[in-house]
Amino acid sequence: MDFIDYYKILELDKNATEADIKKAYRKLARKYHPDLNPNDTAAKKKFQQINEANEVLSDPEKRKKFDKYGKDWQHGDEYEKARQQHQQNYGGYTQQGNSYSGSGNEEDFSDFFESMFGGGGASSFGGGARGNVRFKGQDLNADLRLDLKDVYTSQKQTLTVNGKNIRLTIPAGVENGQTIKITGHGGPGRNGGPNGDLYITFSVSNNTKFKREGNNLHSTEDIDLYTAVLGGQVTVNTFDGKVKLTVPPETQNGTRVKLKGKGFPVYRKEGQFGDLFITYHVKIPASLSVKEKELFKELSKLHNHEQ
């Protein structure tokens, strides 16, 4: 169907007022009325176009749609309904890789309506014989709860989403609150469009003695006063085992040492680890015997005398 510009039919521009439209219609309707032009098929056709133009442009709602959608104004409501529903659920329209943003430009909508309604051959969304507007499927979201110990190494899990089992490899180093995308495992596409994506958000609980900050781990290790003063060795826990550390003499309370590479795995960087930071907490002896108290007094006197 050829595009009929109703403004041109009434010999008006788009800024015409309601009064201008009414005046132009009356003038042209009299000129091309069939009673004044008997047996004139061209005049009859022109008269029909004038009536059609007046019917649309004299109705504020129809005129608004015509101004926005041009020759496809009759499908405006269906377009808006589809656009709003799609924006709420899926995002923007795509048709053979082209985006339709609803800008109001007649040419922007032309290709969209052509494929949506088959050049006007259908009156409902997706109902045309040539309807080939492709919509991406709905993106889905899922939460997966894990423990910190679970994400220290890569592992495989099977998730059930919308009745479908999805085998998933979870890389070591996933963080609490991190979201990953599984392409193509969302809702099915429509009219041959691609499937949506699945977004998995990890909720990682920590039931260990270690505090995680990114790829680094932190912990506190108690050492007795005698080891702190005289030095010695202590066995400390790391995330994947125990190690022996040498404590230098006169180690102060709150001293922090770094164990390089003993932290958490770096996400998607195989073989790379953060560091483990251990803070020493010097425990003051309690329930001292009389003899021990006497010895500490002697040490105190000796220390003060030497200063």
ABEGO torsion letter per residue (X at the ends): XBBBBAAAAAGBBAABBAAAAAAAAAAAAAAABAAABBGBAAAAAAAAAAAAAAAAAABAAAAAAAAAAEAAAAAAAAAAAAAAAAAAAAEBBBBGGBBBAGAGBAAAAAAAAAAAAGGGABABBGABAABABBBBBBBBBBBBBBBAAAAABBBBBBBBBGGBBBBBBBBBGBBBGBBBBBBGABBBBBGGBBBBBBBBBBBBBBABABBBBEABBBBBBBBBAAAAAAEEBBBBBBAAEBBBBBBBBGBBBGBBBBBBGABBBBBGBBGBBBBBBBBBBBBBBBGBBAAAAAAAAAAAAAAAAAX
